[in-house]
Amino acid sequence: MKLKNESFKENITGYLFIAPQMLLFLVFLVYPIIEGIRLSLYKINYQTETFIGFGNYQRLFSDPVFVQSTFNTVIFVVFIVALTVIFALFVSTAIFDKNAKYVSFIRGAYYIPVMVSMVVMSMVWSFLLNPANGLIPFVARQMELSTVNFLGDKSWVLPVIIFVTFATNVGQAIILYIASLIGVPKELFEAAEVDGASRMKIIFKILIPMVKPTTIYIIIMNIIAVLKIFVVIQLLTGGGPNNSSTTLMYYLYNNAFKYNQLGIASAVGVIMFLITLALSIPQLRAMLKKN
């Protein structure tokens, strides 16, 4: 009986320690998700709510701007995530076993953009690419070269946003990969060298499989980050030209804060939540199965 009382007290103590965090989790994460799902089933006009079921979703899928926003978001997710993983793996495998000072310099060089606010980075790129008074178009005009409106041309705007977002976020993936590679046992490399394995075989047969959990983590976190991409769109293009750079998050923002369509905006949020689950669950299952 005494042991049961002591065990009960220990359990209560543990629950009390985690209670504040659980309360914050329920209030600021779980409740907004549930409320967003509820609001997506209503037509909301200022203070009135009218239940319309899946009417908001029907309106969304019949809206060409929403379809374009979904297509743009998928393009961003695929290309930014792929570029981030491939480039970060390439850089980290190329430098992880080099001189410690050299590695530290590379870490710092690639991580600097991550520490800078996305707002600041977007303003810098806007200064460089602005067709009216940007530095790059100005230099091109001075050299009598043909200029390209990178932010106003439909064929250029998506690659520009992909590059800016990738360049800003890739440093974090490089740091994670380097940290993961340093933890790989040196005995594996020594055994591979004794067996005469080439550098490429070591990378593809040892390094990449050993950092698979890190790769899955980077993929999931970048999927979530790219789905929420907003600042770059707002400051560089405003969703233009002709909605060719509008994303789901920017579409949600417009409906919620410009057009006062909270029901539509909530439906977009639910769809983004489902997309995140659909893309993340297979990665998580693969990682758990591996473990």
VEXMAR-529584 format. One line per field, with one value per residue (C-alpha): x, y, z; residue number from 1; residue in three letters. Coordinates in steps of 0.001 Angstrom, whole numbers. Each point is the difference from the previous one (the first is absolute). Example, Ala and Ser with C-alpha at 12.3 -4.5 7.8 and 13.67 -1.06 7.14 Angstrom:
2
east = [12300_1370]
north = [-4500_3440]
up = [7800_-660]
nr = [1_2]
rest = [ala_ser]
This chain:
291
east = [0_2854_1692_-3234_-327_3602_-528_-3198_1796_2801_-2513_-1871_3271_850_-3441_245_3324_-1369_-3426_1008_1476_-3027_-2317_1869_-47_-3753_-824_2317_233_-2824_-2807_901_0_-3433_-1350_1412_-1767_-3250_261_674_-3578_-1542_-542_1177_-1017_1415_-1869_-2446_703_-2085_574_561_1734_2591_-1084_3299_1952_-2192_654_3723_322_-2023_2242_2807_2134_-110_916_2921_1065_-41_2064_2542_273_637_2698_1644_-95_1452_2804_1022_52_1856_2575_513_587_2243_2114_316_1073_2523_1577_6_1509_2627_1268_-924_3409_2111_1989_-2095_605_-1015_-3197_-801_390_-2346_-2545_25_-107_-3057_-1749_158_-3120_-1941_678_-1183_-3718_-1912_-1411_3511_1092_-3106_651_3604_-1113_-2698_2699_2081_-2785_-2465_-459_-359_2909_1602_3764_121_-2272_1916_3350_-1475_-1250_3367_1705_-2611_-1149_-3536_-1844_-2450_-2843_676_-2903_-2516_553_-2091_2794_2525_-1930_-285_3709_981_-2149_1254_3608_-468_-1753_2507_3009_-1412_-845_2636_2528_-2009_-132_3777_614_-2286_1703_3494_-1002_-1503_3021_2424_-1882_636_2531_3468_423_-2394_2187_3162_-1529_-1230_3454_1611_-2420_971_-3340_9_-1152_-3309_-698_702_-2453_-2813_480_926_-609_-3406_-1570_1421_-1548_-3410_-1793_1490_-1125_-3563_10_1272_-2603_-2884_1122_548_-3390_-1649_2112_-663_-3745_47_2034_-1383_2531_1933_-3215_-1319_3158_1258_-3050_-3225_-1243_468_251_-3604_94_2878_1906_-2946_311_-2563_1221_-197_-3452_-1060_1361_-1900_-3306_385_1310_-834_-3325_-1273_-855_906_-1874_1909_3282_-704_-752_3376_1668_-1654_1132_3568_-148_-1114_2697_2635_-1251_-124_3585_1447_-1594_1787_3335_-730_-1119_3209_2087_-1929_167_3740_387]
north = [0_2328_-696_805_3332_907_-959_2061_3032_-351_-177_3053_1916_-862_1014_3298_778_-614_1572_3590_-1188_-2205_2927_2237_-2784_-468_3721_1213_-3052_-2494_2528_2153_-3126_-1043_3550_326_-3198_1294_3418_-1616_-1324_3455_3096_2851_3616_2193_-1278_-2429_-3648_-2118_-3733_-1028_-3361_-557_3058_1803_-2959_-109_3711_-549_-2759_2010_3060_147_2137_-2743_-2621_2157_553_-3754_-669_2686_-1371_-3536_1338_1867_-3026_-2418_2211_1720_-3231_-1899_2772_354_-3704_-557_3130_-398_-3637_966_2760_-1924_-3192_2073_1817_-2003_-1728_3027_2241_1162_3714_-413_-1807_2726_2658_-1879_-436_3690_1072_-2100_643_3811_305_-2206_2450_2959_745_-1141_3528_1447_-2596_660_3737_-573_-2128_2531_2691_-2194_-1150_2887_794_3749_792_-3352_-411_-2898_1639_3276_-1681_-1799_3315_1664_-2819_264_-3562_-1249_187_-2558_874_-2822_966_837_-2754_-3161_-2206_1404_758_-3595_-846_3259_-726_-3593_1188_2706_-2376_-2788_2292_1309_-3371_-2430_943_-1656_-3284_120_471_-2935_-2260_891_-692_-3325_-998_757_-2581_-2802_-2495_421_-3780_-195_2293_-1825_-3350_1401_1406_-3333_-1696_2507_1827_3206_3375_-291_-3462_1241_2857_-2068_-3220_1386_3719_438_-3084_1034_3478_-1217_1118_3484_22_-901_2713_2607_-1029_249_3331_1513_-1212_1759_3143_227_-537_3062_2134_3525_2756_-517_90_3064_2081_-1092_-563_466_-3198_1350_253_-1109_-2368_-1961_35_-250_-2825_-1628_2032_3246_-973_-700_3375_1876_-1664_419_3566_1683_-1505_-932_-3542_-1830_-3153_-262_744_-2689_-2510_813_-534_-3407_-999_1086_-2020_-3091_516_226_-3241_-1763_989_-532_-3275_-2212_1529_-559_-3586_-699_1381_-1945_-3200_441_458]
up = [0_853_-3344_-1855_1811_-832_-3641_-134_1448_-2544_-2852_1282_240_-3594_-1257_1870_-1687_-3496_686_-1003_-3293_-712_764_-2445_-2599_327_12_-2748_-2292_456_555_-3068_-2192_1247_-285_-3517_-1066_1502_-1664_-3381_74_472_-2098_2211_-523_2729_3118_-1671_-710_-2371_-229_-3636_409_-2701_-1982_632_-1369_-3118_-564_398_-2566_-2503_487_-2614_2340_2651_-2596_-1151_3620_653_-3123_961_3541_-1261_-2351_2866_2314_-2556_-1281_3245_2016_-2736_-479_3757_614_-3045_454_3786_-407_-2677_2097_3287_-1491_-1767_3101_3085_316_-869_2327_2964_-684_-3633_1005_2529_-2685_-2356_2783_779_-3636_-788_3318_-121_-2237_2436_2846_-2052_33_-3074_-220_-257_-2557_-2093_81_-1103_-2937_-842_-138_-2303_-2348_-110_-3726_593_2326_859_-59_-2477_-2629_470_-649_-3021_-1431_573_-1864_-2766_574_-402_3308_1379_2341_2462_2272_-2716_-2547_473_-1291_2502_3170_1285_-519_1734_3071_108_-95_2654_2404_-624_478_3260_1588_-1289_2697_2726_-1930_-528_3722_834_-2533_1198_3610_-1052_-2081_2827_2069_-2522_1479_-1502_-27_-2936_-2106_991_-945_-3310_-820_815_-2395_-2693_-165_-2022_1309_-1879_1407_3523_-510_-1519_1976_3420_438_-1630_1690_3378_-192_-1205_3231_-449_-3636_1007_2652_-2491_-2574_2470_1464_-3443_-1220_2934_-495_-3743_463_2262_-2409_142_682_-3254_-2031_1817_-355_-3424_-2187_1969_-1629_-3528_-2827_-506_3028_-1536_3319_2401_2529_2277_2972_-1938_-1294_3603_1119_-2718_821_3755_227_-3316_-1027_3492_-1162_3204_-989_-3274_1759_2605_-2759_-1603_3372_375_-3490_792_3217_-1932_-2636_2736_1550_-3363_-810_3485_1135_-2601_1036_3693_-651_-1899_2866_2681_-2076_-348_3753]
nr = [1_2_3_4_5_6_7_8_9_10_11_12_13_14_15_16_17_18_19_20_21_22_23_24_25_26_27_28_29_30_31_32_33_34_35_36_37_38_39_40_41_42_43_44_45_46_47_48_49_50_51_52_53_54_55_56_57_58_59_60_61_62_63_64_65_66_67_68_69_70_71_72_73_74_75_76_77_78_79_80_81_82_83_84_85_86_87_88_89_90_91_92_93_94_95_96_97_98_99_100_101_102_103_104_105_106_107_108_109_110_111_112_113_114_115_116_117_118_119_120_121_122_123_124_125_126_127_128_129_130_131_132_133_134_135_136_137_138_139_140_141_142_143_144_145_146_147_148_149_150_151_152_153_154_155_156_157_158_159_160_161_162_163_164_165_166_167_168_169_170_171_172_173_174_175_176_177_178_179_180_181_182_183_184_185_186_187_188_189_190_191_192_193_194_195_196_197_198_199_200_201_202_203_204_205_206_207_208_209_210_211_212_213_214_215_216_217_218_219_220_221_222_223_224_225_226_227_228_229_230_231_232_233_234_235_236_237_238_239_240_241_242_243_244_245_246_247_248_249_250_251_252_253_254_255_256_257_258_259_260_261_262_263_264_265_266_267_268_269_270_271_272_273_274_275_276_277_278_279_280_281_282_283_284_285_286_287_288_289_290_291]
rest = [met_lys_leu_lys_asn_glu_ser_phe_lys_glu_asn_ile_thr_gly_tyr_leu_phe_ile_ala_pro_gln_met_leu_leu_phe_leu_val_phe_leu_val_tyr_pro_ile_ile_glu_gly_ile_arg_leu_ser_leu_tyr_lys_ile_asn_tyr_gln_thr_glu_thr_phe_ile_gly_phe_gly_asn_tyr_gln_arg_leu_phe_ser_asp_pro_val_phe_val_gln_ser_thr_phe_asn_thr_val_ile_phe_val_val_phe_ile_val_ala_leu_thr_val_ile_phe_ala_leu_phe_val_ser_thr_ala_ile_phe_asp_lys_asn_ala_lys_tyr_val_ser_phe_ile_arg_gly_ala_tyr_tyr_ile_pro_val_met_val_ser_met_val_val_met_ser_met_val_trp_ser_phe_leu_leu_asn_pro_ala_asn_gly_leu_ile_pro_phe_val_ala_arg_gln_met_glu_leu_ser_thr_val_asn_phe_leu_gly_asp_lys_ser_trp_val_leu_pro_val_ile_ile_phe_val_thr_phe_ala_thr_asn_val_gly_gln_ala_ile_ile_leu_tyr_ile_ala_ser_leu_ile_gly_val_pro_lys_glu_leu_phe_glu_ala_ala_glu_val_asp_gly_ala_ser_arg_met_lys_ile_ile_phe_lys_ile_leu_ile_pro_met_val_lys_pro_thr_thr_ile_tyr_ile_ile_ile_met_asn_ile_ile_ala_val_leu_lys_ile_phe_val_val_ile_gln_leu_leu_thr_gly_gly_gly_pro_asn_asn_ser_ser_thr_thr_leu_met_tyr_tyr_leu_tyr_asn_asn_ala_phe_lys_tyr_asn_gln_leu_gly_ile_ala_ser_ala_val_gly_val_ile_met_phe_leu_ile_thr_leu_ala_leu_ser_ile_pro_gln_leu_arg_ala_met_leu_lys_lys_asn]
